[in-house]
Amino acid sequence: MQILVTGRHMEVTDEVREFVLAKAGKLSKYYDRIHEIEVILDHESEEFTTEMIVRADHKHTFVASGSGPEIIPLIDAITEKLERQLKKLKEKRRNHKGGLAADGVGTEG
């Protein structure tokens, strides 16, 4: 899995880069077929904007973005959004063949 961190209108510090790499690396725990994660950090007029793009198998692309006054809580919020998206896809794939649903009730075919 490749993780790209890009800064627009700002210099990405080592501390922020390490934090992003740690958070993005944990996303593979929710969906193991991730090929690439691209993180774009932008700073304009006292506000940070962050966008995270996750590319997985079968041309699945997941995008989460947000803006706020501080970068670290913003990255946390965006990774939580992506975790929900990845969990949803994994549940869809798991229940595709008619196994147990998320609530534990079997589906009738």
Kinemage of the C-alpha trace (Angstrom):
@kinemage 1
@onewidth
@group {chain A} dominant
@subgroup {mainchain}
@vectorlist {calphas} color= white
{ca met a 1} P 0.000 0.000 0.000
{ca gln a 2} L 1.363 3.375 -1.018
{ca ile a 3} L 0.651 6.524 1.023
{ca leu a 4} L 1.240 9.936 -0.558
{ca val a 5} L 1.186 13.103 1.574
{ca thr a 6} L 1.054 16.428 -0.263
{ca gly a 7} L 0.971 19.954 1.127
{ca arg a 8} L -0.525 22.899 -0.724
{ca his a 9} L 0.314 26.392 0.464
{ca met a 10} L 2.096 24.873 3.451
{ca glu a 11} L 5.121 22.845 4.428
{ca val a 12} L 4.217 19.439 5.861
{ca thr a 13} L 6.174 18.991 9.083
{ca asp a 14} L 7.620 15.647 10.127
{ca glu a 15} L 5.198 15.468 13.070
{ca val a 16} L 2.153 15.928 10.826
{ca arg a 17} L 3.534 13.524 8.209
{ca glu a 18} L 4.115 10.802 10.838
{ca phe a 19} L 0.604 11.320 12.235
{ca val a 20} L -0.953 11.058 8.758
{ca leu a 21} L 1.059 7.927 7.930
{ca ala a 22} L 0.005 6.285 11.203
{ca lys a 23} L -3.685 7.091 10.723
{ca ala a 24} L -3.757 6.167 7.031
{ca gly a 25} L -1.879 2.928 7.707
{ca lys a 26} L -4.630 1.793 10.076
{ca leu a 27} L -7.250 1.994 7.315
{ca ser a 28} L -6.069 -1.327 5.884
{ca lys a 29} L -7.445 -2.939 9.045
{ca tyr a 30} L -10.967 -2.099 7.836
{ca tyr a 31} L -10.494 -3.112 4.193
{ca asp a 32} L -7.413 -5.068 3.160
{ca arg a 33} L -7.559 -4.447 -0.601
{ca ile a 34} L -6.370 -0.825 -0.513
{ca his a 35} L -3.767 0.031 -3.145
{ca glu a 36} L -3.084 3.723 -2.553
{ca ile a 37} L -3.955 6.497 -0.128
{ca glu a 38} L -3.450 10.108 -1.156
{ca val a 39} L -3.620 12.834 1.477
{ca ile a 40} L -3.763 16.486 0.433
{ca leu a 41} L -3.235 19.092 3.149
{ca asp a 42} L -4.028 22.725 2.357
{ca his a 43} L -3.695 25.867 4.449
{ca glu a 44} L -5.428 29.068 3.445
{ca ser a 45} L -6.410 32.092 5.495
{ca glu a 46} L -6.206 30.581 9.004
{ca glu a 47} L -8.074 27.410 8.015
{ca phe a 48} L -6.818 23.963 7.092
{ca thr a 49} L -8.493 21.865 4.429
{ca thr a 50} L -7.716 18.176 4.168
{ca glu a 51} L -8.756 15.625 1.578
{ca met a 52} L -8.013 11.916 1.742
{ca ile a 53} L -8.503 9.692 -1.301
{ca val a 54} L -8.375 5.914 -0.902
{ca arg a 55} L -8.074 3.759 -4.005
{ca ala a 56} L -8.928 0.077 -3.649
{ca asp a 57} L -9.481 -2.917 -5.901
{ca his a 58} L -12.124 -2.978 -8.636
{ca lys a 59} L -11.875 0.792 -9.141
{ca his a 60} L -13.380 1.587 -5.745
{ca thr a 61} L -12.445 5.104 -4.711
{ca phe a 62} L -13.323 6.574 -1.336
{ca val a 63} L -13.024 10.298 -0.646
{ca ala a 64} L -13.356 12.236 2.587
{ca ser a 65} L -12.610 15.906 3.092
{ca gly a 66} L -13.071 18.576 5.693
{ca ser a 67} L -11.842 21.896 6.957
{ca gly a 68} L -11.095 23.364 10.343
{ca pro a 69} L -8.755 25.555 12.397
{ca glu a 70} L -6.423 22.722 13.535
{ca ile a 71} L -4.885 19.986 11.402
{ca ile a 72} L -4.605 17.046 13.837
{ca pro a 73} L -8.306 16.860 14.861
{ca leu a 74} L -9.217 17.366 11.213
{ca ile a 75} L -7.171 14.336 10.143
{ca asp a 76} L -8.822 12.305 12.927
{ca ala a 77} L -12.296 13.254 11.703
{ca ile a 78} L -11.498 12.431 8.089
{ca thr a 79} L -10.046 9.021 8.900
{ca glu a 80} L -13.214 8.232 10.902
{ca lys a 81} L -15.305 9.095 7.833
{ca leu a 82} L -13.193 6.775 5.702
{ca glu a 83} L -13.388 4.003 8.310
{ca arg a 84} L -17.191 4.121 8.072
{ca gln a 85} L -17.077 3.989 4.260
{ca leu a 86} L -14.655 1.062 4.243
{ca lys a 87} L -16.635 -0.864 6.881
{ca lys a 88} L -19.791 -0.378 4.826
{ca leu a 89} L -18.164 -1.827 1.703
{ca lys a 90} L -16.740 -4.751 3.655
{ca glu a 91} L -20.179 -5.526 5.128
{ca lys a 92} L -21.737 -5.394 1.656
{ca arg a 93} L -19.171 -7.865 0.354
{ca arg a 94} L -19.528 -10.132 3.365
{ca asn a 95} L -23.339 -10.283 3.124
{ca his a 96} L -23.477 -10.532 -0.665
{ca lys a 97} L -23.937 -14.306 -0.750
{ca gly a 98} L -26.841 -14.333 1.709
{ca gly a 99} L -25.033 -15.089 4.932
{ca leu a 100} L -25.856 -13.512 8.247
{ca ala a 101} L -26.800 -9.863 8.183
{ca ala a 102} L -25.177 -7.322 10.488
{ca asp a 103} L -27.915 -7.817 13.097
{ca gly a 104} L -27.310 -11.588 13.152
{ca val a 105} L -30.565 -12.523 11.426
{ca gly a 106} L -30.306 -14.849 8.424
{ca thr a 107} L -31.627 -13.635 5.100
{ca glu a 108} L -34.123 -15.610 3.108
{ca gly a 109} L -33.510 -16.157 -0.573
